[in-house]
Amino acid sequence: MSLRPRRPLTILTAAALTLAGVPAAHATNGHDGQTRPGGHGRAGESFHRLATYPVYENLPAGVDRASETVAEISAASPDGRTVVYTDAPGGRIGFLDVSNPARPVGTGVIDLRAGGEKEVEPTSVAIKGDHVLVVVNTSESFTEPSGRLDVYRLSDRRKVRSIDLGGQPDSIALGSGAHADLGAVAIENERDEDAAPAGGKKGDLPQMPAGFVQVLDLAGAPGRWRATKVALTGADGSALAALKDAGLDTPADPEPEYVSINSRGQLAVTLQENNGIALVDLRTKKLTKVFSAGTATVTGVDVEKDGRFDATGTVSAPREPDSIGWVDDRYLATADEGDWKGGTRGWTIFDSRTGRTVWQAGNSLEEIFTAHGLHDEGRAGKKGVEPEGLAVATMNGRRYAFVGSERGNAVAVYDLSRPTSPRFLQLLPTTNGPEGLLPIPSRNLFVTSSEVDDASAQVRASVAVHRLERGRPAFPSIVSGTDRSGRAIGWGALSGLTSVGKGRLAAVSDSAYATARIYDVDARRSPARITAVTEVNDGTKPVAGLDIEGISAVRGGYWLASEGAKGADNKLVRVDRSGRVLREVALPVEVTRHIGKWGLEGVSATGSGGAGGEEVVTVALQRPLFTDPDKATGLVDGQGAGGGLARIGRYHVASGTWTWYGYPLEKTSAQGRLGRPVGDLPRGG
């Protein structure tokens, strides 16, 4: 049983926040995806994706390659040439050779269930010298949590030690420099979201037993290593005064989440559900400070799951940070994901000496993702961009912060040359659900581990490798500018494109949003920029129910191809430049009665009537005419000519008539990523 439920498969203006007693700090970076010069790094450098390795390719022989496999948290060997990742569903850790970072090679896995335990879930991993340290959740229930630290030799992958951790572990961190013989594990003993404490609601705290921290003494050989518990509650289970005085939500049930260690041997640990941060001196194993992460009021964000881009809402909630990282020995950065009561869609930098915020992202992270077409409308009513992972590292003399969005499927990169004034540099796209963020400074590499895996949707968990080098990144190729209110223009699901002359384009989005949208695109710059958006309308209000898959510019406006949810909904739509519908043209019933939940795709218009020649609108149906595409094999299409023809239609505007042509589909076989043919693919014509 995995205590942490799997998540289903399912984006820069000034920030305006208010925190009681703390002046608002603002994010003032642009959001156009351009790398900015500055700091002490080399000019013209940016991070470039080199490779993405789907970890199902590293499965042991005999394991179904379509089975769920995950890359959640990763660690690198001292030479930076081996990456180890955790795969919780499989109860294993995997190894990648990244000697050539552009061609990662899977070198096998270790099955952590060799001891025959019923529940084995690796939650985090670290590497010290020639030893891999894996924290493993072995809990069979929330009320009786258990876990261990397994130690393997990296050279021969033999298990050399196992240390009982006394509870359910979440994350591990190791010290460096003078404190390289120390480490820490957050023992969360997480809550059961389906359980209700006395007098509380489902998922509420407290839920015992309480979590704590294990400090690791790692001097000498692994046989000498030991773990020492640092309690965050009293011996009788009562709340410590330090946690109560900090104003934490439920101080008797702290639930440690994520750990980070600075060069002075100070441990910082997030208490996410309690919206707090605790500091521990690793040498003395003493709790030294606890402070609240505070409540933020963030304006200018989309707060409604309604299919519309509407960044006019306000979120006021506890930050409830997840990942944490030391910017230097004084300042701490947190990814404010939120859990049961909070989440403020950004990240924050705290002064560890005072516990006060010195910088906060506000709505800037949401704006960045919106500008890059990665706004997740399905999460607008919840935690939005949902920043979860965070890492800090210095490469080529410049300090960087990496902030991962679990729902936005990308990582934002910032220049931290000034610890209290981050500058956004670029966005790195990932596969679904980036969880682990791993800088490898010695090789100027940055590795992401993405956990979402669904073979049926051909979305696979992966490890991606980026490198800091000269040159502009390939991503993004298009971003949006701002509207009249100064907010990023929301866009996504671009499905059609047409030229409107002199380096300018018009694009459309499909049914991903509540209304059909036409975007003005300036292609004379790189990346191309969306400069304005127009909603298809009836002259007074936006038109709903359109699924625009194609657009073609004509004099005074556009022809649009709308696919629709069923056959009869397929139609051509003529609009003027303001998006107002002038005419709708249905497809012949002889065609639409053979179409299911698919239909019109591309559209192209020629001529303009009169002296401009006959106006003809050509459309494409990419599949043969049959009612149920899932049962297409061997069926005869609606014209009685066999199942191997798609259709091209020509609509003659003046006469209002259609002419149809068969588009023959040749059968071919392609080897898919799962190692078997993916089916017949259309070719030619």
Secondary structure as UniProt FT lines:
FT   TURN            20..21
FT   TURN            39..40
FT   TURN            43..44
FT   STRAND          45..54
FT   HELIX           55..58
FT   TURN            61..62
FT   TURN            65..66
FT   STRAND          74..76
FT   TURN            78..79
FT   STRAND          82..87
FT   TURN            88..91
FT   STRAND          92..97
FT   TURN            101..102
FT   STRAND          105..111
FT   TURN            112..115
FT   STRAND          121..128
FT   TURN            129..130
FT   STRAND          131..137
FT   STRAND          147..153
FT   TURN            154..156
FT   STRAND          159..164
FT   STRAND          169..174
FT   HELIX           177..179
FT   TURN            180..181
FT   STRAND          182..187
FT   TURN            193..194
FT   TURN            198..199
FT   TURN            202..203
FT   STRAND          212..217
FT   HELIX           222..224
FT   STRAND          226..231
FT   TURN            235..236
FT   HELIX           241..245
FT   TURN            246..247
FT   TURN            251..252
FT   STRAND          259..261
FT   TURN            263..264
FT   STRAND          266..271
FT   HELIX           272..274
FT   STRAND          276..281
FT   TURN            282..285
FT   STRAND          286..292
FT   STRAND          295..301
FT   TURN            311..312
FT   STRAND          313..318
FT   STRAND          324..326
FT   STRAND          331..335
FT   STRAND          347..351
FT   TURN            352..354
FT   STRAND          357..360
FT   TURN            362..363
FT   HELIX           364..371
FT   TURN            372..373
FT   HELIX           377..379
FT   TURN            380..385
FT   STRAND          387..395
FT   TURN            396..397
FT   STRAND          398..405
FT   TURN            406..409
FT   STRAND          410..415
FT   TURN            419..420
FT   STRAND          423..429
FT   STRAND          434..440
FT   HELIX           441..443
FT   STRAND          445..450
FT   HELIX           455..457
FT   STRAND          462..470
FT   STRAND          478..480
FT   TURN            484..485
FT   STRAND          494..501
FT   TURN            502..503
FT   STRAND          504..509
FT   TURN            511..512
FT   STRAND          517..522
FT   TURN            523..524
FT   STRAND          528..535
FT   STRAND          548..554
FT   TURN            555..556
FT   STRAND          557..562
FT   HELIX           567..569
FT   STRAND          571..576
FT   TURN            577..578
FT   STRAND          580..586
FT   HELIX           589..592
FT   TURN            593..594
FT   STRAND          600..606
FT   HELIX           610..612
FT   STRAND          616..621
FT   HELIX           629..631
FT   TURN            633..634
FT   TURN            638..639
FT   STRAND          645..652
FT   TURN            653..656
FT   STRAND          657..664
FT   TURN            673..674
//
